[in-house]
Amino acid sequence: MSLFTGLRVAVTGGTSGLGLALVDELHRQGAHVAFVARGRERVERTAAAHPGTHGIVGDVSSKHAIYPMALQILGALGGLDILINNASDLGPVPLAHLGDTECEDLERALATNVIGPFRLTKALLGALAASARNGTGAVVLNVSSDAAVNAYPTWGAYSASKAALRHMTQIWDAELAAEGIRLLSIDPGDMDTPMHALAVPDADPADLKRPETAALELLDAIAAALPVPVHSAAKAAPYESVKSGRARLQSRGRWGSSDLETEVM
């Protein structure tokens, strides 16, 4: 039995890369999962491959899509314990210096990476607060990047948006601590994903972390932020199932838990 068994989890950007790996692992561990992505065909394909999950077609960068998205998440899951804001946008592709970045590309990166997570988290705060009051715990994980703290040339739009997301996460965690809602900002590292291939097309996949490994590391961080009810003897071992899964993947890869930069505020 896993710590995530029976928990209600929503994942944005859930049909590719890290998001898909999270959906896959959460489904395997018995969580109730709703995931969001823009492409209907990929949403339907991912839902079919993970029976019992709920696929939602939506764009987190769209103001008008957020409340219908939130309603579908809550309607499908009957509440929410964990929100993972994973959907991201690079800005201009190929990457460009800020002076060569179109305003629309910067606006899209900010809308997807900052405003979208803000709106969706805000729309779901009531459900998260209810879970916190019930003792289940509530966690919002915002997927960050080392570009949030380092000034990399040509990464300006993405970096600025991730820096804003990181700081917003810190502020919201301080503001919601009294409500029992935890907010985490985590840099999963450079991964072998379609998004990384767009950003750095000449990167060697052998030098990159597998998204399955990163997914297990993120779930470790979420598990550490959740309360462990004293009355549940089954909750002592579940966290071990996450760590054993990570060890299983690490035995095939080159990344250890020390490669995860975690900001648990």
ROTI-407036 format. One record per residue (C-alpha): z, y, x; residue in three letters. Coordinates in steps of 0.05 Angstrom, whole numbers, plus 5000, padded with zeros to 4 digits. Each point is the difference from the previous one (the first is absolute). Layout:
N
ZYXALA
...
***
This chain:
265
500050005000MET
498150695026SER
503550664993LEU
493750254966PHE
499849454948THR
500050334932GLY
499850715027LEU
494950484971ARG
495550305053VAL
494150484996ALA
495150075059VAL
494550525006THR
493849855039GLY
501349274985GLY
493149685009THR
498850105074SER
503549985067GLY
507550105000LEU
500350094925GLY
496649334987LEU
504649675051ALA
506050294963LEU
497549764932VAL
498749315030ASP
507049945031GLU
503750294941LEU
496349534953HIS
501749415045ARG
507350204999GLN
500450024924GLY
500050754987ALA
497050304938HIS
494350415029VAL
495650564973ALA
494850285048PHE
495450594996VAL
493150125031ALA
493750394984ARG
494849444996GLY
500049594936ARG
496449415031GLU
505049945057ARG
505950104953VAL
497549434955GLU
498649555060ARG
506950125030THR
503549884933ALA
496249354990ALA
502249775070ALA
507250164984HIS
501549744930PRO
505550384964GLY
498850655038THR
497650624962HIS
493950375028GLY
499250734981ILE
493750405012VAL
501850705021GLY
499550545052ASP
506650285025VAL
496650645023SER
498250174928SER
505250414962LYS
497649744933HIS
500549275022ALA
507350015019ILE
503549974933TYR
495449464971PRO
501149625065MET
507550074995ALA
499949784927LEU
495949385018GLN
504749825056ILE
506150054955LEU
496549664942GLY
498049425045ALA
506749925036LEU
505050254949GLY
503250455052GLY
499650115075LEU
504449835059ASP
495350145059ILE
494250485008LEU
495549945062ILE
495550615009ASN
494849685046ASN
493450314978ALA
497350475054SER
494050425017ASP
497750175071LEU
496750664982GLY
493250085033PRO
496449375024VAL
498149995056PRO
506450365020LEU
499050735018ALA
503450585034HIS
503650454951LEU
495050555012GLY
494549534978ASP
503849714941THR
497550194931GLU
505350294954CYS
498449464949GLU
501649455050ASP
506750315015LEU
501450094926GLU
498449274987ARG
504649765056ALA
505750434973LEU
498749784929ALA
500149275017THR
505349985055ASN
505050534974VAL
498950264930ILE
498349314972GLY
506349665025PRO
504050614977PHE
497249984930ARG
500649244992LEU
507149985027THR
502050574955LYS
496949654940ALA
503849365015LEU
506750315020LEU
503249854932GLY
498549255006ALA
502349995073LEU
506550354982ALA
501249484945ALA
499249445050SER
504850355048ALA
505250084944ARG
499349274982ASN
501849795070GLY
493249715017THR
498650585047GLY
493950445004ALA
495550135060VAL
493950435011VAL
496249835063LEU
494950515024ASN
495449715052VAL
499750485059SER
496550025067SER
501550215072ASP
494950554985ALA
505550314958ALA
503850185064VAL
494550025053ASN
494350505006ALA
493849585009TYR
493450385006PRO
495249864942THR
505749714957TRP
501950684972GLY
499049894925ALA
503349315001TYR
505550225047SER
501950624961ALA
500449624935SER
504249445030LYS
504750515033ALA
501050324932ALA
501249324968LEU
505249825053ARG
503950654991HIS
499649954924MET
502849305005THR
505950255041GLN
501650554951ILE
499349564938TRP
504549465032ASP
505450535011ALA
499350264929GLU
500049324966LEU
505449665042ALA
505250144946ALA
495649654949GLU
499649375042GLY
492550075013ILE
497949895072ARG
493650295030LEU
497149715063LEU
494550275046SER
497049455043ILE
494549995052ASP
497349294999PRO
496050095064GLY
492649935015ASP
497449434957MET
493549604993ASP
498050314934THR
493650294971PRO
503150705003MET
501549935074HIS
492949755012ALA
497450644967LEU
504450445043ALA
499049635066VAL
493749574993PRO
500049785073ASP
507249734999ALA
501049275018ASP
503249634941PRO
503649555051ALA
504050615022ASP
502250174929LEU
505849764957LYS
498349544942ARG
501550334933PRO
503749364979GLU
504950125057THR
500950734981ALA
501149814927ALA
505849545019LEU
503050555044GLU
499650504942LEU
503449504954LEU
505549915052ASP
501350754997ALA
500050004924ILE
504749404998ALA
504850365046ALA
500150604954ALA
501449604937LEU
507249854979PRO
502249285004VAL
504049854936PRO
506649665016VAL
499449554939HIS
493449695022SER
500849445051ALA
492549925000ALA
499150695030LYS
503049815067ALA
494349565021ALA
494050364969PRO
499350515055TYR
499449425048GLU
493749784964SER
496850675017VAL
502149955073LYS
497749285005SER
493250204973GLY
499650555052ARG
501849525055ALA
494749524975ARG
494750555007LEU
502750265066GLN
499249305030SER
492650104989ARG
499750725022GLY
502150485054ARG
504550484961TRP
507649984993GLY
504750384955SER
501250515054SER
492950254988ASP
502050264931LEU
502150735001GLU
504550074940THR
503150644973GLU
505449764952VAL
503150644977MET
***
